Amino acid sequence: MKIVATDNAPAAIGPYSQGYEVGGLVITSGQLPVNPATGEMPATIAEQAEWSCKNVAAILEAAGTSMDKVVKTTCFLADIADFAAFNEVYAKYFTSKPARSCVAVKQIPKGALCEIEAIAEK
């Protein structure tokens, strides 16, 4: 097992890693829509989805893999009414159409509108 870490995605806000490499897979923690350079989070679901996707991509890149090798994602939305807008952005990044779960939850840390975690082939 190997911890995956990069300055190109937000640092963990708790006792966990940005990602792990194990058994030929890379597993990311849920990625909030935070710009790692500024610590800022944009306002709209589309902008937030962009940052969550970019942060997942940065962790995968740090582990030596890429978005086209993602086999499964789990997506969390603060409001299921954002589903269509979220999907529009998501589809630009996850072009290989990995298996996915997408659920609405009561709250996401830091008041985010979305969060994405992924599992990719190394």
C-alpha positions as CSV (number, residue, x, y, z in Angstrom):
1,M,0.0,0.0,0.0
2,K,1.1,3.5,-0.8
3,I,-0.3,6.9,0.2
4,V,-0.9,9.3,-2.7
5,A,-0.4,13.0,-2.0
6,T,-0.1,16.1,-4.1
7,D,-0.1,19.8,-3.6
8,N,-2.3,20.1,-6.8
9,A,-5.4,19.0,-4.8
10,P,-6.6,20.3,-1.4
11,A,-5.0,18.8,1.6
12,A,-7.0,16.5,3.7
13,I,-9.1,18.3,6.4
14,G,-9.0,15.3,8.8
15,P,-7.1,12.2,9.6
16,Y,-7.1,10.7,6.1
17,S,-5.1,10.7,2.9
18,Q,-5.9,12.2,-0.5
19,G,-5.6,8.8,-1.9
20,Y,-4.2,5.3,-1.7
21,E,-2.6,3.0,-4.2
22,V,-3.2,-0.7,-3.5
23,G,-3.6,-3.9,-5.5
24,G,-3.2,-2.1,-8.9
25,L,-5.9,0.4,-8.0
26,V,-5.8,4.1,-7.0
27,I,-8.6,5.1,-4.6
28,T,-9.2,8.8,-3.9
29,S,-10.8,10.3,-0.9
30,G,-13.8,12.5,-1.7
31,Q,-12.7,15.7,-3.3
32,L,-14.3,18.9,-2.4
33,P,-14.5,21.8,-4.9
34,V,-11.7,23.8,-3.4
35,N,-9.0,25.5,-5.5
36,P,-5.9,24.2,-3.9
37,A,-3.9,27.3,-4.8
38,T,-6.2,29.7,-3.1
39,G,-8.3,27.6,-0.7
40,E,-11.4,29.2,-2.3
41,M,-14.6,27.4,-3.2
42,P,-16.7,28.8,-6.1
43,A,-20.4,29.5,-5.7
44,T,-22.2,27.6,-8.5
45,I,-22.7,23.9,-8.9
46,A,-21.1,24.0,-12.3
47,E,-17.9,25.7,-11.0
48,Q,-17.8,23.4,-8.0
49,A,-18.2,20.3,-10.1
50,E,-15.2,21.5,-12.2
51,W,-13.0,21.8,-9.2
52,S,-14.0,18.5,-7.7
53,C,-13.2,16.9,-11.1
54,K,-9.9,18.7,-11.3
55,N,-8.9,17.7,-7.8
56,V,-9.7,14.0,-8.5
57,A,-7.6,14.3,-11.7
58,A,-4.7,15.8,-9.8
59,I,-4.6,12.9,-7.3
60,L,-4.8,10.3,-10.1
61,E,-2.0,12.0,-12.0
62,A,0.1,12.1,-8.8
63,A,-0.4,8.3,-8.6
64,G,0.6,7.8,-12.2
65,T,-2.8,7.1,-13.7
66,S,-5.6,9.3,-15.3
67,M,-9.3,10.0,-15.5
68,D,-9.7,7.6,-18.5
69,K,-8.7,4.7,-16.2
70,V,-11.4,5.5,-13.6
71,V,-13.7,2.4,-13.1
72,K,-16.0,3.7,-10.4
73,T,-17.0,7.1,-8.9
74,T,-19.2,8.0,-6.0
75,C,-20.7,11.5,-6.2
76,F,-22.5,13.4,-3.5
77,L,-24.8,16.4,-4.1
78,A,-26.2,18.7,-1.5
79,D,-29.3,19.2,-3.6
80,I,-30.5,16.6,-6.1
81,A,-32.0,19.5,-8.2
82,D,-28.3,20.1,-9.2
83,F,-28.1,16.7,-10.9
84,A,-28.4,17.9,-14.5
85,A,-25.9,20.7,-14.1
86,F,-23.5,18.5,-12.3
87,N,-23.8,15.8,-15.0
88,E,-23.0,18.3,-17.7
89,V,-19.6,19.0,-16.1
90,Y,-18.9,15.5,-14.9
91,A,-19.4,14.1,-18.5
92,K,-16.5,16.3,-19.8
93,Y,-14.0,14.8,-17.3
94,F,-15.2,11.1,-17.0
95,T,-15.3,10.4,-20.7
96,S,-14.8,6.6,-20.2
97,K,-18.2,6.5,-18.4
98,P,-17.2,4.6,-15.3
99,A,-19.7,2.9,-13.0
100,R,-21.2,5.5,-10.7
101,S,-23.3,6.2,-7.7
102,C,-24.7,9.7,-7.2
103,V,-26.7,10.6,-4.2
104,A,-28.1,13.6,-2.5
105,V,-26.9,14.0,1.1
106,K,-28.0,16.4,3.9
107,Q,-24.7,18.3,4.1
108,I,-21.2,18.2,2.6
109,P,-18.1,19.5,4.5
110,K,-17.4,23.2,4.2
111,G,-20.9,23.8,2.8
112,A,-19.9,22.4,-0.6
113,L,-22.5,21.6,-3.2
114,C,-20.7,18.4,-4.4
115,E,-18.0,16.0,-3.7
116,I,-16.5,13.2,-5.9
117,E,-14.4,10.1,-5.0
118,A,-13.0,7.7,-7.6
119,I,-11.4,4.3,-8.1
120,A,-9.0,4.0,-11.0
121,E,-6.8,1.3,-12.5
122,K,-3.1,2.0,-12.1
